[in-house]
Amino acid sequence: MTNDAVADVWDDWQDAVNMTAKELDEFLDTDESKSVGQSKDGGESTGHASGRRIVDILQTKKSDLTDDDAEHMRKVVGYVHRHQAQEPDGDVTDTKWRYSLMNWGHDPLK
């Protein structure tokens, strides 16, 4: 592993992913989590699959993260930043926008 790849994204990752592995894992089991996102084949959505990968990354020691993990971490940071910019007006508590972000490890209400 190149520690530099993880180090380069680490602070942005810590800011973007504000859910714990347990919180995210529990959310991924909900109907709300499964109700959002796009899938290529009608199966699991891209965001839901990403959420499972994020749980794995959160449960891995920083020193054991790989370049592939760092690449996914960068993808998550980019998604969270882009999606935050699309925040709808009003209460977002029960919105697809929030659920989608939560699949990617970010709860905008935290």
Gaussian input, Z-matrix of N, CA and C with variables (Angstrom, degrees):
# hf/3-21g

backbone

0 1
 N
 C     1     B1
 C     2     B2     1     A1
 N     3     B3     2     A2     1     D1
 C     4     B4     3     A3     2     D2
 C     5     B5     4     A4     3     D3
 N     6     B6     5     A5     4     D4
 C     7     B7     6     A6     5     D5
 C     8     B8     7     A7     6     D6
 N     9     B9     8     A8     7     D7
 C    10    B10     9     A9     8     D8
 C    11    B11    10    A10     9     D9
 N    12    B12    11    A11    10    D10
 C    13    B13    12    A12    11    D11
 C    14    B14    13    A13    12    D12
 N    15    B15    14    A14    13    D13
 C    16    B16    15    A15    14    D14
 C    17    B17    16    A16    15    D15
 N    18    B18    17    A17    16    D16
 C    19    B19    18    A18    17    D17
 C    20    B20    19    A19    18    D18
 N    21    B21    20    A20    19    D19
 C    22    B22    21    A21    20    D20
 C    23    B23    22    A22    21    D21
 N    24    B24    23    A23    22    D22
 C    25    B25    24    A24    23    D23
 C    26    B26    25    A25    24    D24
 N    27    B27    26    A26    25    D25
 C    28    B28    27    A27    26    D26
 C    29    B29    28    A28    27    D27
 N    30    B30    29    A29    28    D28
 C    31    B31    30    A30    29    D29
 C    32    B32    31    A31    30    D30
 N    33    B33    32    A32    31    D31
 C    34    B34    33    A33    32    D32
 C    35    B35    34    A34    33    D33
 N    36    B36    35    A35    34    D34
 C    37    B37    36    A36    35    D35
 C    38    B38    37    A37    36    D36
 N    39    B39    38    A38    37    D37
 C    40    B40    39    A39    38    D38
 C    41    B41    40    A40    39    D39
 N    42    B42    41    A41    40    D40
 C    43    B43    42    A42    41    D41
 C    44    B44    43    A43    42    D42
 N    45    B45    44    A44    43    D43
 C    46    B46    45    A45    44    D44
 C    47    B47    46    A46    45    D45
 N    48    B48    47    A47    46    D46
 C    49    B49    48    A48    47    D47
 C    50    B50    49    A49    48    D48
 N    51    B51    50    A50    49    D49
 C    52    B52    51    A51    50    D50
 C    53    B53    52    A52    51    D51
 N    54    B54    53    A53    52    D52
 C    55    B55    54    A54    53    D53
 C    56    B56    55    A55    54    D54
 N    57    B57    56    A56    55    D55
 C    58    B58    57    A57    56    D56
 C    59    B59    58    A58    57    D57
 N    60    B60    59    A59    58    D58
 C    61    B61    60    A60    59    D59
 C    62    B62    61    A61    60    D60
 N    63    B63    62    A62    61    D61
 C    64    B64    63    A63    62    D62
 C    65    B65    64    A64    63    D63
 N    66    B66    65    A65    64    D64
 C    67    B67    66    A66    65    D65
 C    68    B68    67    A67    66    D66
 N    69    B69    68    A68    67    D67
 C    70    B70    69    A69    68    D68
 C    71    B71    70    A70    69    D69
 N    72    B72    71    A71    70    D70
 C    73    B73    72    A72    71    D71
 C    74    B74    73    A73    72    D72
 N    75    B75    74    A74    73    D73
 C    76    B76    75    A75    74    D74
 C    77    B77    76    A76    75    D75
 N    78    B78    77    A77    76    D76
 C    79    B79    78    A78    77    D77
 C    80    B80    79    A79    78    D78
 N    81    B81    80    A80    79    D79
 C    82    B82    81    A81    80    D80
 C    83    B83    82    A82    81    D81
 N    84    B84    83    A83    82    D82
 C    85    B85    84    A84    83    D83
 C    86    B86    85    A85    84    D84
 N    87    B87    86    A86    85    D85
 C    88    B88    87    A87    86    D86
 C    89    B89    88    A88    87    D87
 N    90    B90    89    A89    88    D88
 C    91    B91    90    A90    89    D89
 C    92    B92    91    A91    90    D90
 N    93    B93    92    A92    91    D91
 C    94    B94    93    A93    92    D92
 C    95    B95    94    A94    93    D93
 N    96    B96    95    A95    94    D94
 C    97    B97    96    A96    95    D95
 C    98    B98    97    A97    96    D96
 N    99    B99    98    A98    97    D97
 C   100   B100    99    A99    98    D98
 C   101   B101   100   A100    99    D99
 N   102   B102   101   A101   100   D100
 C   103   B103   102   A102   101   D101
 C   104   B104   103   A103   102   D102
 N   105   B105   104   A104   103   D103
 C   106   B106   105   A105   104   D104
 C   107   B107   106   A106   105   D105
 N   108   B108   107   A107   106   D106
 C   109   B109   108   A108   107   D107
 C   110   B110   109   A109   108   D108
 N   111   B111   110   A110   109   D109
 C   112   B112   111   A111   110   D110
 C   113   B113   112   A112   111   D111
 N   114   B114   113   A113   112   D112
 C   115   B115   114   A114   113   D113
 C   116   B116   115   A115   114   D114
 N   117   B117   116   A116   115   D115
 C   118   B118   117   A117   116   D116
 C   119   B119   118   A118   117   D117
 N   120   B120   119   A119   118   D118
 C   121   B121   120   A120   119   D119
 C   122   B122   121   A121   120   D120
 N   123   B123   122   A122   121   D121
 C   124   B124   123   A123   122   D122
 C   125   B125   124   A124   123   D123
 N   126   B126   125   A125   124   D124
 C   127   B127   126   A126   125   D125
 C   128   B128   127   A127   126   D126
 N   129   B129   128   A128   127   D127
 C   130   B130   129   A129   128   D128
 C   131   B131   130   A130   129   D129
 N   132   B132   131   A131   130   D130
 C   133   B133   132   A132   131   D131
 C   134   B134   133   A133   132   D132
 N   135   B135   134   A134   133   D133
 C   136   B136   135   A135   134   D134
 C   137   B137   136   A136   135   D135
 N   138   B138   137   A137   136   D136
 C   139   B139   138   A138   137   D137
 C   140   B140   139   A139   138   D138
 N   141   B141   140   A140   139   D139
 C   142   B142   141   A141   140   D140
 C   143   B143   142   A142   141   D141
 N   144   B144   143   A143   142   D142
 C   145   B145   144   A144   143   D143
 C   146   B146   145   A145   144   D144
 N   147   B147   146   A146   145   D145
 C   148   B148   147   A147   146   D146
 C   149   B149   148   A148   147   D147
 N   150   B150   149   A149   148   D148
 C   151   B151   150   A150   149   D149
 C   152   B152   151   A151   150   D150
 N   153   B153   152   A152   151   D151
 C   154   B154   153   A153   152   D152
 C   155   B155   154   A154   153   D153
 N   156   B156   155   A155   154   D154
 C   157   B157   156   A156   155   D155
 C   158   B158   157   A157   156   D156
 N   159   B159   158   A158   157   D157
 C   160   B160   159   A159   158   D158
 C   161   B161   160   A160   159   D159
 N   162   B162   161   A161   160   D160
 C   163   B163   162   A162   161   D161
 C   164   B164   163   A163   162   D162
 N   165   B165   164   A164   163   D163
 C   166   B166   165   A165   164   D164
 C   167   B167   166   A166   165   D165
 N   168   B168   167   A167   166   D166
 C   169   B169   168   A168   167   D167
 C   170   B170   169   A169   168   D168
 N   171   B171   170   A170   169   D169
 C   172   B172   171   A171   170   D170
 C   173   B173   172   A172   171   D171
 N   174   B174   173   A173   172   D172
 C   175   B175   174   A174   173   D173
 C   176   B176   175   A175   174   D174
 N   177   B177   176   A176   175   D175
 C   178   B178   177   A177   176   D176
 C   179   B179   178   A178   177   D177
 N   180   B180   179   A179   178   D178
 C   181   B181   180   A180   179   D179
 C   182   B182   181   A181   180   D180
 N   183   B183   182   A182   181   D181
 C   184   B184   183   A183   182   D182
 C   185   B185   184   A184   183   D183
 N   186   B186   185   A185   184   D184
 C   187   B187   186   A186   185   D185
 C   188   B188   187   A187   186   D186
 N   189   B189   188   A188   187   D187
 C   190   B190   189   A189   188   D188
 C   191   B191   190   A190   189   D189
 N   192   B192   191   A191   190   D190
 C   193   B193   192   A192   191   D191
 C   194   B194   193   A193   192   D192
 N   195   B195   194   A194   193   D193
 C   196   B196   195   A195   194   D194
 C   197   B197   196   A196   195   D195
 N   198   B198   197   A197   196   D196
 C   199   B199   198   A198   197   D197
 C   200   B200   199   A199   198   D198
 N   201   B201   200   A200   199   D199
 C   202   B202   201   A201   200   D200
 C   203   B203   202   A202   201   D201
 N   204   B204   203   A203   202   D202
 C   205   B205   204   A204   203   D203
 C   206   B206   205   A205   204   D204
 N   207   B207   206   A206   205   D205
 C   208   B208   207   A207   206   D206
 C   209   B209   208   A208   207   D207
 N   210   B210   209   A209   208   D208
 C   211   B211   210   A210   209   D209
 C   212   B212   211   A211   210   D210
 N   213   B213   212   A212   211   D211
 C   214   B214   213   A213   212   D212
 C   215   B215   214   A214   213   D213
 N   216   B216   215   A215   214   D214
 C   217   B217   216   A216   215   D215
 C   218   B218   217   A217   216   D216
 N   219   B219   218   A218   217   D217
 C   220   B220   219   A219   218   D218
 C   221   B221   220   A220   219   D219
 N   222   B222   221   A221   220   D220
 C   223   B223   222   A222   221   D221
 C   224   B224   223   A223   222   D222
 N   225   B225   224   A224   223   D223
 C   226   B226   225   A225   224   D224
 C   227   B227   226   A226   225   D225
 N   228   B228   227   A227   226   D226
 C   229   B229   228   A228   227   D227
 C   230   B230   229   A229   228   D228
 N   231   B231   230   A230   229   D229
 C   232   B232   231   A231   230   D230
 C   233   B233   232   A232   231   D231
 N   234   B234   233   A233   232   D232
 C   235   B235   234   A234   233   D233
 C   236   B236   235   A235   234   D234
 N   237   B237   236   A236   235   D235
 C   238   B238   237   A237   236   D236
 C   239   B239   238   A238   237   D237
 N   240   B240   239   A239   238   D238
 C   241   B241   240   A240   239   D239
 C   242   B242   241   A241   240   D240
 N   243   B243   242   A242   241   D241
 C   244   B244   243   A243   242   D242
 C   245   B245   244   A244   243   D243
 N   246   B246   245   A245   244   D244
 C   247   B247   246   A246   245   D245
 C   248   B248   247   A247   246   D246
 N   249   B249   248   A248   247   D247
 C   250   B250   249   A249   248   D248
 C   251   B251   250   A250   249   D249
 N   252   B252   251   A251   250   D250
 C   253   B253   252   A252   251   D251
 C   254   B254   253   A253   252   D252
 N   255   B255   254   A254   253   D253
 C   256   B256   255   A255   254   D254
 C   257   B257   256   A256   255   D255
 N   258   B258   257   A257   256   D256
 C   259   B259   258   A258   257   D257
 C   260   B260   259   A259   258   D258
 N   261   B261   260   A260   259   D259
 C   262   B262   261   A261   260   D260
 C   263   B263   262   A262   261   D261
 N   264   B264   263   A263   262   D262
 C   265   B265   264   A264   263   D263
 C   266   B266   265   A265   264   D264
 N   267   B267   266   A266   265   D265
 C   268   B268   267   A267   266   D266
 C   269   B269   268   A268   267   D267
 N   270   B270   269   A269   268   D268
 C   271   B271   270   A270   269   D269
 C   272   B272   271   A271   270   D270
 N   273   B273   272   A272   271   D271
 C   274   B274   273   A273   272   D272
 C   275   B275   274   A274   273   D273
 N   276   B276   275   A275   274   D274
 C   277   B277   276   A276   275   D275
 C   278   B278   277   A277   276   D276
 N   279   B279   278   A278   277   D277
 C   280   B280   279   A279   278   D278
 C   281   B281   280   A280   279   D279
 N   282   B282   281   A281   280   D280
 C   283   B283   282   A282   281   D281
 C   284   B284   283   A283   282   D282
 N   285   B285   284   A284   283   D283
 C   286   B286   285   A285   284   D284
 C   287   B287   286   A286   285   D285
 N   288   B288   287   A287   286   D286
 C   289   B289   288   A288   287   D287
 C   290   B290   289   A289   288   D288
 N   291   B291   290   A290   289   D289
 C   292   B292   291   A291   290   D290
 C   293   B293   292   A292   291   D291
 N   294   B294   293   A293   292   D292
 C   295   B295   294   A294   293   D293
 C   296   B296   295   A295   294   D294
 N   297   B297   296   A296   295   D295
 C   298   B298   297   A297   296   D296
 C   299   B299   298   A298   297   D297
 N   300   B300   299   A299   298   D298
 C   301   B301   300   A300   299   D299
 C   302   B302   301   A301   300   D300
 N   303   B303   302   A302   301   D301
 C   304   B304   303   A303   302   D302
 C   305   B305   304   A304   303   D303
 N   306   B306   305   A305   304   D304
 C   307   B307   306   A306   305   D305
 C   308   B308   307   A307   306   D306
 N   309   B309   308   A308   307   D307
 C   310   B310   309   A309   308   D308
 C   311   B311   310   A310   309   D309
 N   312   B312   311   A311   310   D310
 C   313   B313   312   A312   311   D311
 C   314   B314   313   A313   312   D312
 N   315   B315   314   A314   313   D313
 C   316   B316   315   A315   314   D314
 C   317   B317   316   A316   315   D315
 N   318   B318   317   A317   316   D316
 C   319   B319   318   A318   317   D317
 C   320   B320   319   A319   318   D318
 N   321   B321   320   A320   319   D319
 C   322   B322   321   A321   320   D320
 C   323   B323   322   A322   321   D321
 N   324   B324   323   A323   322   D322
 C   325   B325   324   A324   323   D323
 C   326   B326   325   A325   324   D324
 N   327   B327   326   A326   325   D325
 C   328   B328   327   A327   326   D326
 C   329   B329   328   A328   327   D327

   B1=1.4634
   B2=1.5191
   B3=1.2827
   B4=1.4463
   B5=1.5211
   B6=1.3263
   B7=1.4642
   B8=1.5152
   B9=1.3404
   B10=1.4625
   B11=1.5287
   B12=1.3318
   B13=1.4658
   B14=1.5254
   B15=1.3136
   B16=1.4651
   B17=1.5228
   B18=1.3230
   B19=1.4674
   B20=1.5224
   B21=1.3374
   B22=1.4631
   B23=1.5280
   B24=1.3105
   B25=1.4670
   B26=1.5355
   B27=1.3159
   B28=1.4604
   B29=1.5345
   B30=1.3143
   B31=1.4708
   B32=1.5285
   B33=1.3267
   B34=1.4646
   B35=1.5340
   B36=1.3264
   B37=1.4636
   B38=1.5290
   B39=1.3162
   B40=1.4677
   B41=1.5335
   B42=1.3194
   B43=1.4686
   B44=1.5306
   B45=1.3295
   B46=1.4657
   B47=1.5269
   B48=1.3140
   B49=1.4595
   B50=1.5264
   B51=1.3351
   B52=1.4604
   B53=1.5238
   B54=1.3244
   B55=1.4589
   B56=1.5208
   B57=1.3197
   B58=1.4623
   B59=1.5258
   B60=1.3107
   B61=1.4574
   B62=1.5304
   B63=1.3140
   B64=1.4682
   B65=1.5266
   B66=1.3314
   B67=1.4739
   B68=1.5278
   B69=1.3219
   B70=1.4584
   B71=1.5229
   B72=1.3114
   B73=1.4552
   B74=1.5321
   B75=1.3131
   B76=1.4652
   B77=1.5331
   B78=1.3320
   B79=1.4633
   B80=1.5296
   B81=1.3219
   B82=1.4619
   B83=1.5294
   B84=1.3280
   B85=1.4702
   B86=1.5218
   B87=1.3302
   B88=1.4578
   B89=1.5284
   B90=1.3334
   B91=1.4712
   B92=1.5256
   B93=1.3355
   B94=1.4680
   B95=1.5220
   B96=1.3139
   B97=1.4623
   B98=1.5198
   B99=1.3114
   B100=1.4694
   B101=1.5278
   B102=1.3452
   B103=1.4620
   B104=1.5263
   B105=1.3137
   B106=1.4632
   B107=1.5190
   B108=1.3233
   B109=1.4627
   B110=1.5111
   B111=1.3095
   B112=1.4538
   B113=1.5207
   B114=1.3222
   B115=1.4573
   B116=1.5141
   B117=1.3035
   B118=1.4629
   B119=1.5252
   B120=1.3242
   B121=1.4570
   B122=1.5237
   B123=1.3253
   B124=1.4511
   B125=1.5229
   B126=1.3181
   B127=1.4619
   B128=1.5159
   B129=1.3095
   B130=1.4562
   B131=1.5263
   B132=1.3432
   B133=1.4581
   B134=1.5251
   B135=1.3157
   B136=1.4620
   B137=1.5256
   B138=1.3408
   B139=1.4606
   B140=1.5139
   B141=1.3195
   B142=1.4674
   B143=1.5268
   B144=1.3209
   B145=1.4642
   B146=1.5250
   B147=1.3245
   B148=1.4618
   B149=1.5215
   B150=1.3231
   B151=1.4596
   B152=1.5186
   B153=1.3314
   B154=1.4684
   B155=1.5296
   B156=1.3144
   B157=1.4771
   B158=1.5296
   B159=1.3222
   B160=1.4657
   B161=1.5262
   B162=1.3257
   B163=1.4673
   B164=1.5265
   B165=1.3334
   B166=1.4687
   B167=1.5265
   B168=1.3204
   B169=1.4637
   B170=1.5283
   B171=1.3300
   B172=1.4717
   B173=1.5247
   B174=1.3099
   B175=1.4622
   B176=1.5318
   B177=1.3150
   B178=1.4577
   B179=1.5243
   B180=1.3253
   B181=1.4616
   B182=1.5276
   B183=1.3126
   B184=1.4635
   B185=1.5257
   B186=1.3170
   B187=1.4642
   B188=1.5341
   B189=1.3338
   B190=1.4619
   B191=1.5309
   B192=1.3220
   B193=1.4611
   B194=1.5289
   B195=1.3149
   B196=1.4667
   B197=1.5297
   B198=1.3205
   B199=1.4650
   B200=1.5252
   B201=1.3278
   B202=1.4589
   B203=1.5351
   B204=1.3281
   B205=1.4665
   B206=1.5228
   B207=1.3302
   B208=1.4724
   B209=1.5258
   B210=1.3251
   B211=1.4656
   B212=1.5319
   B213=1.3250
   B214=1.4635
   B215=1.5301
   B216=1.3079
   B217=1.4648
   B218=1.5254
   B219=1.3430
   B220=1.4700
   B221=1.5338
   B222=1.3223
   B223=1.4596
   B224=1.5326
   B225=1.3192
   B226=1.4695
   B227=1.5261
   B228=1.3112
   B229=1.4711
   B230=1.5251
   B231=1.3111
   B232=1.4631
   B233=1.5167
   B234=1.3271
   B235=1.4584
   B236=1.5234
   B237=1.3233
   B238=1.4671
   B239=1.5210
   B240=1.3125
   B241=1.4743
   B242=1.5316
   B243=1.3285
   B244=1.4714
   B245=1.5290
   B246=1.3108
   B247=1.4650
   B248=1.5341
   B249=1.3244
   B250=1.4678
   B251=1.5229
   B252=1.3116
   B253=1.4636
   B254=1.5305
   B255=1.3227
   B256=1.4617
   B257=1.5323
   B258=1.3192
   B259=1.4709
   B260=1.5252
   B261=1.3307
   B262=1.4616
   B263=1.5280
   B264=1.3153
   B265=1.4605
   B266=1.5188
   B267=1.3279
   B268=1.4568
   B269=1.5139
   B270=1.3178
   B271=1.4575
   B272=1.5244
   B273=1.3224
   B274=1.4643
   B275=1.5268
   B276=1.3347
   B277=1.4618
   B278=1.5226
   B279=1.3091
   B280=1.4638
   B281=1.5258
   B282=1.3304
   B283=1.4634
   B284=1.5216
   B285=1.3128
   B286=1.4625
   B287=1.5346
   B288=1.3260
   B289=1.4672
   B290=1.5295
   B291=1.3244
   B292=1.4704
   B293=1.5218
   B294=1.3279
   B295=1.4623
   B296=1.5245
   B297=1.3193
   B298=1.4520
   B299=1.5330
   B300=1.3147
   B301=1.4705
   B302=1.5227
   B303=1.3058
   B304=1.4664
   B305=1.5275
   B306=1.3266
   B307=1.4638
   B308=1.5229
   B309=1.3294
   B310=1.4554
   B311=1.5301
   B312=1.3417
   B313=1.4587
   B314=1.4994
   B315=1.3346
   B316=1.4692
   B317=1.5334
   B318=1.3298
   B319=1.4681
   B320=1.5197
   B321=1.3338
   B322=1.4680
   B323=1.5378
   B324=1.3149
   B325=1.4599
   B326=1.5146
   B327=1.3122
   B328=1.4745
   B329=1.5207
   A1=109.76
   A2=114.80
   A3=121.18
   A4=107.30
   A5=116.72
   A6=119.57
   A7=111.62
   A8=116.64
   A9=120.67
   A10=111.46
   A11=118.00
   A12=121.40
   A13=110.25
   A14=117.06
   A15=121.09
   A16=109.83
   A17=116.66
   A18=120.39
   A19=111.58
   A20=116.96
   A21=121.16
   A22=112.61
   A23=117.38
   A24=120.69
   A25=112.22
   A26=117.91
   A27=122.28
   A28=114.29
   A29=118.50
   A30=120.42
   A31=111.56
   A32=116.81
   A33=120.41
   A34=110.20
   A35=116.65
   A36=122.25
   A37=110.41
   A38=116.46
   A39=120.62
   A40=110.94
   A41=116.83
   A42=120.97
   A43=111.53
   A44=116.74
   A45=120.86
   A46=112.33
   A47=117.19
   A48=121.33
   A49=108.07
   A50=115.23
   A51=118.97
   A52=112.81
   A53=117.28
   A54=121.51
   A55=108.87
   A56=116.35
   A57=120.34
   A58=108.66
   A59=116.19
   A60=120.64
   A61=110.28
   A62=117.17
   A63=121.32
   A64=111.01
   A65=117.16
   A66=120.59
   A67=110.88
   A68=115.77
   A69=120.14
   A70=110.62
   A71=117.21
   A72=121.06
   A73=110.78
   A74=117.04
   A75=121.33
   A76=110.78
   A77=117.12
   A78=120.32
   A79=111.18
   A80=117.52
   A81=120.94
   A82=112.49
   A83=116.98
   A84=121.06
   A85=113.18
   A86=118.20
   A87=120.78
   A88=112.06
   A89=114.59
   A90=120.07
   A91=110.35
   A92=117.08
   A93=120.91
   A94=110.55
   A95=116.66
   A96=120.88
   A97=110.98
   A98=115.63
   A99=120.73
   A100=112.72
   A101=116.86
   A102=120.54
   A103=113.84
   A104=117.51
   A105=120.16
   A106=111.38
   A107=114.44
   A108=120.52
   A109=112.75
   A110=113.85
   A111=121.98
   A112=109.55
   A113=114.93
   A114=119.26
   A115=108.63
   A116=115.59
   A117=120.34
   A118=111.50
   A119=117.05
   A120=120.32
   A121=113.73
   A122=117.06
   A123=120.64
   A124=113.34
   A125=117.83
   A126=122.53
   A127=110.94
   A128=115.62
   A129=121.86
   A130=110.17
   A131=115.84
   A132=119.64
   A133=110.64
   A134=114.62
   A135=121.38
   A136=110.58
   A137=116.65
   A138=120.64
   A139=112.75
   A140=117.03
   A141=120.70
   A142=109.93
   A143=116.53
   A144=120.67
   A145=110.35
   A146=115.90
   A147=119.92
   A148=110.40
   A149=116.69
   A150=120.63
   A151=112.10
   A152=116.58
   A153=119.47
   A154=110.17
   A155=116.14
   A156=120.26
   A157=110.40
   A158=116.92
   A159=121.42
   A160=109.87
   A161=117.38
   A162=120.54
   A163=109.87
   A164=116.57
   A165=120.72
   A166=111.10
   A167=116.91
   A168=120.72
   A169=110.44
   A170=116.55
   A171=120.19
   A172=112.06
   A173=117.27
   A174=121.04
   A175=112.54
   A176=116.61
   A177=121.95
   A178=109.85
   A179=116.24
   A180=119.70
   A181=109.06
   A182=115.92
   A183=121.00
   A184=111.19
   A185=117.22
   A186=120.95
   A187=112.48
   A188=117.80
   A189=121.40
   A190=113.06
   A191=117.28
   A192=120.30
   A193=110.58
   A194=115.33
   A195=121.46
   A196=110.66
   A197=115.01
   A198=120.45
   A199=110.18
   A200=117.15
   A201=121.48
   A202=110.56
   A203=116.34
   A204=120.06
   A205=110.09
   A206=116.75
   A207=121.08
   A208=110.58
   A209=117.03
   A210=120.92
   A211=110.32
   A212=116.99
   A213=119.61
   A214=110.37
   A215=117.13
   A216=120.84
   A217=110.51
   A218=117.04
   A219=121.07
   A220=110.49
   A221=116.70
   A222=121.40
   A223=109.89
   A224=116.99
   A225=121.92
   A226=110.38
   A227=116.86
   A228=121.34
   A229=109.44
   A230=117.44
   A231=121.14
   A232=112.04
   A233=117.00
   A234=120.49
   A235=110.67
   A236=116.69
   A237=120.58
   A238=110.08
   A239=117.67
   A240=120.37
   A241=111.60
   A242=117.38
   A243=120.52
   A244=111.12
   A245=116.06
   A246=120.41
   A247=111.76
   A248=117.23
   A249=120.08
   A250=110.92
   A251=116.48
   A252=120.76
   A253=111.85
   A254=117.70
   A255=122.13
   A256=111.87
   A257=117.08
   A258=120.54
   A259=111.27
   A260=116.42
   A261=119.42
   A262=111.09
   A263=115.69
   A264=120.91
   A265=109.45
   A266=114.72
   A267=120.12
   A268=113.06
   A269=113.79
   A270=122.02
   A271=109.26
   A272=117.16
   A273=121.10
   A274=112.48
   A275=117.09
   A276=120.75
   A277=113.04
   A278=117.57
   A279=121.24
   A280=111.46
   A281=115.26
   A282=119.47
   A283=111.55
   A284=115.20
   A285=120.24
   A286=110.18
   A287=116.29
   A288=120.79
   A289=110.21
   A290=116.59
   A291=120.67
   A292=110.66
   A293=117.24
   A294=120.19
   A295=111.26
   A296=116.25
   A297=120.05
   A298=110.87
   A299=115.86
   A300=119.32
   A301=111.25
   A302=116.15
   A303=119.66
   A304=111.51
   A305=118.18
   A306=119.92
   A307=111.10
   A308=115.62
   A309=121.51
   A310=112.04
   A311=116.87
   A312=121.00
   A313=116.54
   A314=117.14
   A315=120.08
   A316=109.94
   A317=115.42
   A318=120.08
   A319=107.81
   A320=117.95
   A321=120.31
   A322=113.52
   A323=117.31
   A324=119.86
   A325=112.81
   A326=117.80
   A327=121.40
   A328=109.62
   D1=144.55
   D2=173.42
   D3=-95.74
   D4=106.68
   D5=179.89
   D6=-58.26
   D7=-26.72
   D8=-179.72
   D9=-61.72
   D10=-38.82
   D11=-178.43
   D12=-62.72
   D13=-44.05
   D14=178.54
   D15=-70.02
   D16=-43.88
   D17=-179.28
   D18=-60.05
   D19=-36.32
   D20=-178.46
   D21=-64.29
   D22=-30.90
   D23=-175.66
   D24=-106.06
   D25=-10.59
   D26=-169.76
   D27=-55.03
   D28=-51.00
   D29=-176.82
   D30=-64.56
   D31=-42.00
   D32=178.44
   D33=-64.88
   D34=-39.06
   D35=177.11
   D36=-61.59
   D37=-45.00
   D38=-179.46
   D39=-62.40
   D40=-34.78
   D41=178.24
   D42=-74.25
   D43=-38.93
   D44=-174.54
   D45=-77.22
   D46=-41.95
   D47=-176.30
   D48=-95.58
   D49=101.82
   D50=-176.51
   D51=-108.82
   D52=8.48
   D53=176.08
   D54=-102.01
   D55=146.40
   D56=175.76
   D57=-77.85
   D58=164.82
   D59=177.17
   D60=-57.43
   D61=-41.43
   D62=-179.37
   D63=-65.96
   D64=-45.69
   D65=179.01
   D66=-59.87
   D67=-45.84
   D68=-177.93
   D69=-67.37
   D70=-44.28
   D71=-179.91
   D72=-59.59
   D73=-42.51
   D74=178.41
   D75=-66.34
   D76=-40.63
   D77=178.90
   D78=-63.82
   D79=-39.10
   D80=-177.83
   D81=-62.10
   D82=-19.47
   D83=178.10
   D84=-85.58
   D85=-2.80
   D86=-175.20
   D87=-89.22
   D88=158.69
   D89=175.03
   D90=-63.91
   D91=-34.37
   D92=179.99
   D93=-61.21
   D94=-43.16
   D95=179.29
   D96=-62.82
   D97=-42.74
   D98=-176.08
   D99=-77.55
   D100=-10.66
   D101=-175.72
   D102=-87.62
   D103=-6.13
   D104=-175.30
   D105=-121.41
   D106=160.44
   D107=174.01
   D108=99.37
   D109=168.73
   D110=-178.15
   D111=-112.69
   D112=143.97
   D113=174.31
   D114=-127.95
   D115=150.91
   D116=-178.17
   D117=-77.36
   D118=-31.31
   D119=-173.13
   D120=-120.57
   D121=13.56
   D122=-179.28
   D123=83.35
   D124=0.50
   D125=179.44
   D126=-92.44
   D127=-137.02
   D128=-178.58
   D129=-63.55
   D130=137.11
   D131=179.62
   D132=-71.57
   D133=159.01
   D134=178.32
   D135=-58.53
   D136=-43.67
   D137=-179.24
   D138=-65.89
   D139=-38.34
   D140=179.72
   D141=-65.83
   D142=-43.93
   D143=177.20
   D144=-62.60
   D145=-40.10
   D146=177.39
   D147=-61.86
   D148=-40.80
   D149=179.19
   D150=-59.09
   D151=-41.09
   D152=177.70
   D153=-63.88
   D154=-38.75
   D155=178.40
   D156=-67.23
   D157=-38.20
   D158=179.04
   D159=-63.48
   D160=-42.18
   D161=176.96
   D162=-56.39
   D163=-45.40
   D164=178.51
   D165=-60.18
   D166=-44.65
   D167=-179.58
   D168=-63.48
   D169=-43.64
   D170=179.81
   D171=-62.91
   D172=-26.50
   D173=-178.73
   D174=-91.77
   D175=2.00
   D176=-179.08
   D177=-102.85
   D178=137.43
   D179=175.86
   D180=-61.46
   D181=141.44
   D182=-178.53
   D183=-52.87
   D184=-41.35
   D185=-177.39
   D186=-69.28
   D187=-15.01
   D188=179.63
   D189=-99.08
   D190=-0.03
   D191=179.37
   D192=-71.99
   D193=146.64
   D194=-175.96
   D195=-103.91
   D196=173.14
   D197=174.16
   D198=-60.87
   D199=-37.28
   D200=177.82
   D201=-63.86
   D202=-39.63
   D203=175.57
   D204=-62.76
   D205=-44.19
   D206=179.73
   D207=-60.79
   D208=-37.99
   D209=177.73
   D210=-63.00
   D211=-43.70
   D212=178.77
   D213=-67.47
   D214=-37.66
   D215=177.56
   D216=-59.41
   D217=-41.92
   D218=177.46
   D219=-63.71
   D220=-40.61
   D221=178.64
   D222=-61.42
   D223=-42.51
   D224=179.78
   D225=-63.67
   D226=-46.54
   D227=179.92
   D228=-58.76
   D229=-46.25
   D230=179.54
   D231=-61.54
   D232=-44.35
   D233=179.96
   D234=-62.48
   D235=-48.55
   D236=-178.08
   D237=-59.11
   D238=-45.78
   D239=-179.30
   D240=-63.30
   D241=-44.46
   D242=179.20
   D243=-63.99
   D244=-43.72
   D245=-176.15
   D246=-70.50
   D247=-35.55
   D248=177.44
   D249=-60.66
   D250=-33.95
   D251=-178.97
   D252=-68.35
   D253=-13.24
   D254=-178.55
   D255=-102.47
   D256=20.55
   D257=-176.04
   D258=-56.84
   D259=127.17
   D260=178.72
   D261=-75.20
   D262=162.35
   D263=175.85
   D264=-73.30
   D265=154.51
   D266=173.59
   D267=87.75
   D268=-167.18
   D269=-178.36
   D270=-72.08
   D271=122.97
   D272=-176.67
   D273=-101.21
   D274=7.25
   D275=-174.00
   D276=-51.96
   D277=-50.66
   D278=-175.86
   D279=-113.40
   D280=54.49
   D281=-177.98
   D282=-116.37
   D283=153.66
   D284=175.13
   D285=-61.79
   D286=-32.20
   D287=178.49
   D288=-58.64
   D289=-48.64
   D290=179.37
   D291=-65.25
   D292=-45.59
   D293=-178.10
   D294=-61.23
   D295=-38.45
   D296=178.33
   D297=-63.44
   D298=-45.65
   D299=177.33
   D300=-61.52
   D301=-39.73
   D302=-179.61
   D303=-65.01
   D304=-33.45
   D305=174.63
   D306=-60.08
   D307=-26.94
   D308=-179.95
   D309=-97.44
   D310=13.46
   D311=172.65
   D312=89.15
   D313=8.63
   D314=-177.95
   D315=-122.55
   D316=117.99
   D317=174.07
   D318=-100.37
   D319=110.44
   D320=-176.62
   D321=-67.28
   D322=-10.68
   D323=177.98
   D324=-89.83
   D325=-2.94
   D326=179.28
   D327=-85.58

